[in-house]
Amino acid sequence: MISISKAWNPKQKLLLELLKKDSTFEEAVSVCMDLHKQVHDLEVENDSKTIYQQLLQMLTPDNVKYRPKDNFSSIAWNIWHITRIEDAIANIIINNSKQILSEEILHKINVTITDTGNAFTEQDVDLFNKQVNIIELLKYRKKVGKNTVEILQGLTVQDRKRKPTQEQLKRIIEENVVTTSKDSIWLVDFWSKKTVSGLLTMPITRHQIVHVNDCFKLVEKYKKKRSLTTGST
């Protein structure tokens, strides 16, 4: 398993520092874009692989939908979760624009839910795993990533302290990014208190790496399970 924290944490700390001042906001956006790239399947220099691309190389039709009995989530759920949140936050709150998710994309992914999955039960995750078209889910994530890059490139220092409007928060609810469940609706209040600077760390960068890291752990759990199963036959 690759070591994520050693390479990631110093840059995340730098981002937090740079976001504190108008004079360093432009540099902060640049660092944010570097971190954001690492959690997506986007082109990078020198033919190197992003952290997320390294994860993709490890995925199989079985491990991507695997949910350990002692674990709430699967890799598929984690990818859906961070992608839906990024799509909604980048487009509705940061850019005040239309989300990437559409009826056509939902049909291709083969799911009917549109929320972030925060209120999912283990049974909901299992059903999601059975239904989801992984290839189309990964395509959706790639579209979201590319779109967010364009949004980040358009940020100016005037955006640094900007908070969500009531209309934007209303859209979060109306567009079913969250459900009425207490395990989901709390996100509206959480995001309402964030400036654009705060959103660049949570969820655009730090939130995503946490879940990508969880995906690597799930890959290892699946390998261990397969090893034990093979050894017992």
PATORRO-734101 format. One record per residue: residue number from 1; residue in three letters; x, y, z of N, C-alpha, C in turn. Coordinates in pm, whole numbers, plus 50000, padded with zeros to 5 digits. Layout:
REC   resi   resn     n.x     n.y     n.z    ca.x    ca.y    ca.z     c.x     c.y     c.z
REC    NUM    ALA       X       Y       Z       X       Y       Z       X       Y       Z
...
This chain:
REC   resi   resn     n.x     n.y     n.z    ca.x    ca.y    ca.z     c.x     c.y     c.z
REC      1    MET   50084   49880   50000   50000   50000   50000   50087   50124   50000
REC      2    ILE   50053   50220   49915   50135   50339   49904   50117   50428   50027
REC      3    SER   50221   50508   50056   50214   50601   50169   50159   50734   50120
REC      4    ILE   50039   50765   50162   49973   50888   50116   50010   51007   50202
REC      5    SER   50006   50989   50333   50021   51101   50426   50155   51174   50412
REC      6    LYS   50262   51101   50386   50394   51161   50380   50403   51266   50271
REC      7    ALA   50344   51239   50155   50348   51333   50044   50236   51436   50052
REC      8    TRP   50123   51396   50108   50004   51481   50109   50003   51584   50222
REC      9    ASN   50029   51542   50343   50009   51629   50460   50083   51762   50456
REC     10    PRO   50210   51766   50414   50279   51896   50408   50211   51994   50313
REC     11    LYS   50162   51944   50200   50095   52032   50103   49959   52078   50156
REC     12    GLN   49890   51989   50229   49762   52029   50287   49783   52137   50392
REC     13    LYS   49887   52122   50471   49921   52222   50572   49957   52354   50506
REC     14    LEU   50032   52348   50397   50069   52469   50323   49946   52538   50269
REC     15    LEU   49853   52460   50216   49729   52518   50163   49654   52596   50271
REC     16    LEU   49644   52539   50389   49575   52606   50499   49638   52740   50532
REC     17    GLU   49770   52743   50532   49842   52867   50562   49821   52972   50454
REC     18    LEU   49831   52930   50330   49819   53024   50218   49679   53082   50205
REC     19    LEU   49579   53008   50249   49440   53055   50239   49406   53162   50342
REC     20    LYS   49494   53187   50435   49466   53284   50542   49480   53429   50498
REC     21    LYS   49547   53453   50385   49573   53591   50344   49533   53615   50199
REC     22    ASP   49486   53738   50173   49456   53776   50036   49580   53767   49948
REC     23    SER   49693   53808   50004   49817   53816   49927   49868   53680   49879
REC     24    THR   49824   53573   49945   49872   53440   49907   49760   53351   49853
REC     25    PHE   49645   53412   49826   49531   53332   49779   49557   53269   49643
REC     26    GLU   49618   53344   49554   49647   53290   49420   49738   53167   49429
REC     27    GLU   49837   53175   49516   49926   53061   49536   49850   52945   49600
REC     28    ALA   49757   52979   49689   49677   52876   49755   49594   52798   49653
REC     29    VAL   49536   52868   49558   49457   52802   49454   49544   52708   49372
REC     30    SER   49666   52749   49346   49760   52665   49272   49791   52536   49349
REC     31    VAL   49814   52549   49480   49841   52432   49563   49716   52344   49570
REC     32    CYS   49599   52407   49580   49473   52333   49583   49457   52251   49456
REC     33    MET   49491   52310   49343   49479   52239   49216   49575   52120   49209
REC     34    ASP   49693   52135   49266   49789   52024   49271   49733   51909   49354
REC     35    LEU   49676   51942   49469   49618   51840   49556   49495   51777   49492
REC     36    HIS   49411   51861   49435   49290   51813   49369   49323   51715   49257
REC     37    LYS   49426   51744   49183   49467   51657   49073   49502   51517   49123
REC     38    GLN   49555   51509   49245   49598   51381   49300   49482   51288   49333
REC     39    VAL   49362   51343   49346   49246   51258   49376   49158   51237   49254
REC     40    HIS   49217   51260   49136   49142   51244   49013   49224   51174   48905
REC     41    ASP   49154   51131   48803   49216   51067   48688   49237   51172   48580
REC     42    LEU   49331   51263   48607   49361   51373   48516   49506   51364   48469
REC     43    GLU   49535   51430   48360   49671   51424   48306   49770   51492   48401
REC     44    VAL   49886   51431   48416   49993   51486   48499   50123   51487   48419
REC     45    GLU   50217   51568   48464   50344   51579   48394   50432   51455   48416
REC     46    ASN   50523   51433   48323   50625   51328   48333   50566   51186   48340
REC     47    ASP   50444   51172   48290   50380   51041   48285   50369   50974   48423
REC     48    SER   50376   51054   48529   50360   50998   48663   50213   50973   48690
REC     49    LYS   50183   50893   48791   50046   50859   48826   50001   50936   48949
REC     50    THR   49879   50987   48944   49823   51050   49063   49791   50941   49164
REC     51    ILE   49764   50982   49288   49727   50885   49391   49603   50808   49349
REC     52    TYR   49505   50879   49295   49380   50816   49251   49405   50722   49133
REC     53    GLN   49492   50760   49041   49524   50673   48928   49592   50544   48974
REC     54    GLN   49673   50555   49079   49734   50435   49136   49627   50343   49195
REC     55    LEU   49525   50404   49254   49413   50325   49305   49341   50255   49190
REC     56    LEU   49314   50328   49083   49242   50270   48970   49312   50147   48915
REC     57    GLN   49444   50149   48916   49520   50035   48865   49501   49910   48951
REC     58    MET   49456   49929   49073   49439   49817   49166   49297   49763   49169
REC     59    LEU   49206   49832   49101   49065   49794   49109   49032   49676   49017
REC     60    THR   48944   49590   49068   48891   49478   48991   48739   49479   49004
REC     61    PRO   48668   49409   48917   48522   49405   48928   48474   49357   49065
REC     62    ASP   48556   49276   49132   48517   49223   49263   48551   49317   49379
REC     63    ASN   48677   49366   49381   48715   49446   49498   48649   49583   49501
REC     64    VAL   48609   49635   49387   48549   49768   49385   48411   49769   49450
REC     65    LYS   48346   49650   49454   48213   49641   49514   48215   49563   49646
REC     66    TYR   48334   49534   49694   48348   49455   49816   48322   49540   49939
REC     67    ARG   48235   49489   50029   48211   49555   50157   48235   49454   50267
REC     68    PRO   48344   49472   50343   48371   49381   50455   48258   49384   50557
REC     69    LYS   48238   49275   50628   48131   49268   50726   48149   49370   50838
REC     70    ASP   48275   49405   50865   48301   49501   50972   48317   49643   50918
REC     71    ASN   48275   49666   50794   48296   49795   50730   48164   49844   50670
REC     72    PHE   48137   49972   50684   48013   50028   50630   48018   50042   50479
REC     73    SER   48135   50079   50426   48141   50122   50287   48215   50027   50195
REC     74    SER   48201   50055   50066   48275   49987   49960   48353   50092   49884
REC     75    ILE   48442   50049   49796   48515   50146   49713   48416   50220   49623
REC     76    ALA   48320   50148   49569   48219   50212   49482   48144   50322   49556
REC     77    TRP   48104   50293   49681   48033   50394   49759   48123   50515   49786
REC     78    ASN   48248   50492   49821   48340   50602   49849   48357   50693   49728
REC     79    ILE   48370   50633   49611   48387   50712   49489   48261   50793   49459
REC     80    TRP   48145   50730   49475   48020   50804   49456   48010   50919   49556
REC     81    HIS   48036   50892   49680   48024   50990   49789   48109   51114   49765
REC     82    ILE   48237   51096   49738   48323   51214   49721   48295   51286   49590
REC     83    THR   48248   51213   49490   48219   51276   49361   48093   51359   49368
REC     84    ARG   47990   51306   49433   47866   51382   49447   47889   51509   49527
REC     85    ILE   47966   51498   49634   47992   51617   49715   48073   51719   49635
REC     86    GLU   48175   51675   49565   48254   51769   49486   48169   51836   49378
REC     87    ASP   48088   51758   49309   48001   51811   49204   47910   51920   49260
REC     88    ALA   47845   51890   49370   47751   51986   49429   47819   52110   49484
REC     89    ILE   47927   52091   49558   47994   52205   49621   48061   52294   49517
REC     90    ALA   48133   52233   49424   48204   52312   49323   48106   52391   49236
REC     91    ASN   47997   52327   49198   47906   52392   49104   47796   52476   49170
REC     92    ILE   47735   52425   49273   47626   52499   49335   47678   52612   49425
REC     93    ILE   47773   52580   49512   47815   52678   49611   47933   52765   49565
REC     94    ILE   48036   52703   49509   48153   52784   49471   48127   52862   49342
REC     95    ASN   48068   52796   49243   48055   52859   49110   47914   52902   49074
REC     96    ASN   47815   52865   49156   47676   52900   49129   47635   52859   48987
REC     97    SER   47668   52736   48951   47641   52686   48817   47569   52551   48825
REC     98    LYS   47542   52493   48711   47469   52367   48702   47559   52249   48737
REC     99    GLN   47504   52153   48811   47579   52032   48844   47607   51949   48717
REC    100    ILE   47711   51867   48725   47743   51776   48616   47642   51661   48611
REC    101    LEU   47597   51613   48727   47503   51502   48732   47374   51537   48658
REC    102    SER   47329   51445   48576   47207   51465   48497   47129   51334   48493
REC    103    GLU   47009   51340   48440   46928   51218   48427   46999   51118   48336
REC    104    GLU   47064   51168   48232   47137   51080   48140   47251   51008   48211
REC    105    ILE   47327   51082   48292   47438   51021   48365   47387   50922   48468
REC    106    LEU   47280   50957   48539   47220   50865   48637   47178   50734   48570
REC    107    HIS   47118   50747   48453   47074   50628   48379   47193   50540   48343
REC    108    LYS   47301   50603   48300   47421   50526   48262   47484   50459   48384
REC    109    ILE   47487   50530   48496   47545   50473   48618   47453   50365   48676
REC    110    ASN   47326   50371   48636   47226   50272   48676   47185   50286   48822
REC    111    VAL   47176   50410   48869   47126   50436   49003   47018   50543   48996
REC    112    THR   46933   50547   49096   46826   50647   49100   46850   50752   49208
REC    113    ILE   46942   50723   49300   46969   50818   49408   47056   50932   49355
REC    114    THR   47040   51049   49415   47120   51164   49375   47197   51224   49492
REC    115    ASP   47170   51174   49615   47233   51232   49732   47374   51177   49754
REC    116    THR   47441   51228   49854   47582   51195   49879   47603   51059   49945
REC    117    GLY   47496   50997   49989   47509   50866   50053   47541   50871   50201
REC    118    ASN   47537   50989   50262   47571   51001   50403   47476   50923   50495
REC    119    ALA   47352   50910   50452   47253   50842   50536   47232   50697   50496
REC    120    PHE   47317   50645   50410   47305   50506   50367   47322   50411   50486
REC    121    THR   47248   50302   50481   47270   50191   50574   47361   50090   50503
REC    122    GLU   47405   49989   50574   47485   49884   50511   47407   49817   50399
REC    123    GLN   47277   49802   50421   47192   49740   50319   47183   49830   50196
REC    124    ASP   47180   49960   50217   47177   50055   50105   47306   50046   50024
REC    125    VAL   47417   50033   50094   47546   50020   50026   47550   49891   49944
REC    126    ASP   47499   49783   50002   47497   49655   49931   47413   49663   49804
REC    127    LEU   47299   49729   49813   47212   49745   49696   47279   49833   49592
REC    128    PHE   47342   49939   49638   47414   50029   49548   47523   49951   49473
REC    129    ASN   47596   49868   49546   47703   49788   49485   47650   49696   49376
REC    130    LYS   47530   49640   49396   47471   49550   49298   47428   49624   49171
REC    131    GLN   47382   49746   49190   47323   49820   49078   47424   49901   48997
REC    132    VAL   47523   49958   49063   47607   50060   49001   47691   50007   48886
REC    133    ASN   47695   50086   48779   47784   50059   48665   47915   50133   48695
REC    134    ILE   48017   50058   48732   48142   50120   48777   48208   50202   48667
REC    135    ILE   48209   50151   48546   48273   50223   48435   48210   50361   48419
REC    136    GLU   48078   50367   48424   48009   50495   48408   48029   50584   48530
REC    137    LEU   48039   50524   48648   48067   50602   48769   48203   50669   48758
REC    138    LEU   48302   50596   48709   48437   50652   48694   48438   50761   48587
REC    139    LYS   48357   50747   48484   48347   50851   48381   48287   50978   48440
REC    140    TYR   48184   50960   48523   48122   51074   48590   48224   51145   48677
REC    141    ARG   48302   51069   48753   48403   51131   48839   48504   51212   48756
REC    142    LYS   48543   51157   48642   48640   51227   48557   48583   51359   48506
REC    143    LYS   48455   51359   48469   48391   51482   48423   48386   51585   48534
REC    144    VAL   48353   51539   48654   48346   51630   48769   48483   51690   48796
REC    145    GLY   48588   51607   48792   48723   51655   48817   48766   51762   48719
REC    146    LYS   48741   51737   48590   48779   51834   48486   48704   51965   48503
REC    147    ASN   48576   51954   48537   48494   52073   48557   48542   52155   48676
REC    148    THR   48579   52087   48784   48627   52158   48903   48757   52233   48873
REC    149    VAL   48843   52175   48792   48968   52242   48754   48936   52377   48690
REC    150    GLU   48838   52381   48601   48799   52506   48535   48746   52607   48635
REC    151    ILE   48671   52557   48733   48617   52647   48836   48729   52704   48922
REC    152    LEU   48822   52622   48961   48935   52668   49043   49018   52771   48969
REC    153    GLN   49036   52749   48840   49115   52842   48759   49050   52980   48752
REC    154    GLY   48919   52986   48772   48848   53114   48763   48835   53188   48895
REC    155    LEU   48885   53132   49004   48873   53197   49134   48965   53318   49144
REC    156    THR   48918   53420   49214   48999   53539   49241   49001   53564   49391
REC    157    VAL   49084   53656   49434   49096   53686   49576   48964   53733   49635
REC    158    GLN   48876   53791   49551   48745   53837   49600   48658   53720   49647
REC    159    ASP   48690   53599   49604   48613   53481   49642   48654   53423   49777
REC    160    ARG   48770   53463   49826   48832   53397   49940   48740   53386   50062
REC    161    LYS   48672   53492   50099   48589   53491   50219   48439   53477   50188
REC    162    ARG   48408   53455   50064   48266   53444   50025   48200   53319   50084
REC    163    LYS   48080   53336   50138   48004   53225   50195   47884   53192   50106
REC    164    PRO   47827   53074   50123   47711   53036   50042   47593   53129   50066
REC    165    THR   47515   53153   49963   47393   53231   49977   47280   53137   50019
REC    166    GLN   47172   53195   50067   47056   53114   50104   46999   53042   49982
REC    167    GLU   47006   53106   49868   46957   53044   49745   47039   52921   49708
REC    168    GLN   47170   52931   49726   47256   52816   49697   47230   52701   49793
REC    169    LEU   47213   52732   49919   47183   52628   50018   47047   52564   49990
REC    170    LYS   46955   52645   49942   46823   52594   49905   46836   52497   49788
REC    171    ARG   46924   52528   49695   46947   52438   49580   47001   52302   49626
REC    172    ILE   47087   52303   49727   47142   52178   49780   47029   52084   49820
REC    173    ILE   46926   52140   49881   46812   52060   49925   46721   52026   49807
REC    174    GLU   46688   52125   49726   46595   52104   49615   46650   52009   49510
REC    175    GLU   46781   52009   49491   46842   51921   49390   46883   51787   49449
REC    176    ASN   46833   51762   49571   46848   51631   49637   46993   51588   49654
REC    177    VAL   47078   51684   49685   47217   51652   49719   47219   51587   49857
REC    178    VAL   47126   51626   49941   47108   51567   50073   46965   51517   50086
REC    179    THR   46942   51433   50186   46806   51387   50216   46761   51456   50345
REC    180    THR   46639   51427   50385   46587   51487   50509   46635   51413   50633
REC    181    SER   46705   51302   50616   46759   51227   50729   46858   51312   50807
REC    182    LYS   46859   51297   50939   46952   51375   51022   47097   51344   50988
REC    183    ASP   47124   51225   50935   47260   51188   50898   47303   51250   50766
REC    184    SER   47211   51321   50702   47240   51384   50573   47217   51535   50575
REC    185    ILE   47105   51577   50632   47065   51718   50627   47163   51809   50702
REC    186    TRP   47239   51755   50795   47335   51835   50872   47441   51899   50781
REC    187    LEU   47462   51839   50665   47562   51892   50573   47529   52035   50528
REC    188    VAL   47402   52066   50518   47362   52201   50475   47412   52304   50575
REC    189    ASP   47392   52276   50703   47440   52367   50807   47593   52373   50807
REC    190    PHE   47657   52259   50788   47804   52253   50785   47859   52339   50672
REC    191    TRP   47804   52323   50554   47852   52401   50439   47816   52549   50448
REC    192    SER   47705   52579   50515   47661   52719   50525   47762   52806   50598
REC    193    LYS   47844   52745   50683   47941   52820   50763   48077   52831   50696
REC    194    LYS   48093   52767   50581   48222   52764   50514   48237   52878   50414
REC    195    THR   48354   52939   50413   48389   53031   50306   48440   52948   50189
REC    196    VAL   48465   53012   50076   48524   52940   49963   48658   52881   50005
REC    197    SER   48735   52955   50083   48863   52903   50132   48843   52774   50210
REC    198    GLY   48743   52774   50298   48715   52654   50376   48674   52537   50290
REC    199    LEU   48599   52564   50184   48554   52459   50095   48668   52402   50011
REC    200    LEU   48770   52482   49987   48884   52432   49911   48962   52326   49989
REC    201    THR   48949   52330   50121   49013   52227   50202   48913   52114   50234
REC    202    MET   48791   52151   50262   48688   52054   50301   48557   52090   50232
REC    203    PRO   48526   52032   50116   48562   51897   50076   48658   51882   49957
REC    204    ILE   48697   51990   49892   48766   51977   49763   48897   51898   49771
REC    205    THR   48968   51908   49883   49095   51835   49893   49095   51734   50007
REC    206    ARG   49095   51779   50131   49116   51690   50245   49009   51581   50256
REC    207    HIS   48885   51618   50237   48777   51519   50245   48798   51406   50143
REC    208    GLN   48843   51443   50025   48858   51342   49920   48973   51246   49947
REC    209    ILE   49085   51300   49997   49199   51210   50021   49168   51112   50134
REC    210    VAL   49087   51153   50229   49049   51062   50337   48976   50941   50280
REC    211    HIS   48884   50966   50187   48807   50856   50130   48887   50775   50028
REC    212    VAL   48976   50840   49956   49064   50765   49866   49154   50672   49947
REC    213    ASN   49200   50722   50060   49281   50640   50150   49199   50520   50201
REC    214    ASP   49073   50543   50231   48984   50434   50273   48972   50328   50163
REC    215    CYS   48974   50374   50038   48965   50280   49926   49087   50189   49920
REC    216    PHE   49205   50247   49943   49326   50164   49946   49317   50059   50057
REC    217    LYS   49262   50099   50172   49247   50006   50283   49152   49892   50246
REC    218    LEU   49046   49926   50171   48951   49824   50128   49014   49726   50029
REC    219    VAL   49102   49777   49944   49175   49690   49853   49258   49590   49932
REC    220    GLU   49324   49637   50036   49407   49549   50120   49321   49447   50194
REC    221    LYS   49205   49490   50241   49115   49397   50311   49067   49288   50216
REC    222    TYR   49040   49328   50093   48995   49229   49995   49107   49129   49965
REC    223    LYS   49230   49179   49951   49344   49091   49926   49361   48991   50040
REC    224    LYS   49345   49040   50162   49360   48954   50280   49251   48848   50281
REC    225    LYS   49130   48889   50249   49019   48794   50245   49045   48687   50140
REC    226    ARG   49090   48727   50023   49118   48632   49915   49230   48536   49954
REC    227    SER   49331   48591   50023   49443   48509   50066   49399   48402   50165
REC    228    LEU   49313   48443   50261   49264   48350   50362   49174   48244   50298
REC    229    THR   49094   48288   50200   49005   48194   50132   49084   48093   50052
REC    230    THR   49185   48141   49982   49269   48052   49901   49345   47954   49990
REC    231    GLY   49392   48004   50104   49469   47920   50194   49386   47812   50261
REC    232    SER   49255   47832   50264   49168   47736   50332   49113   47630   50238
REC    233    THR   49142   47644   50106   49090   47546   50012   49193   47440   49980
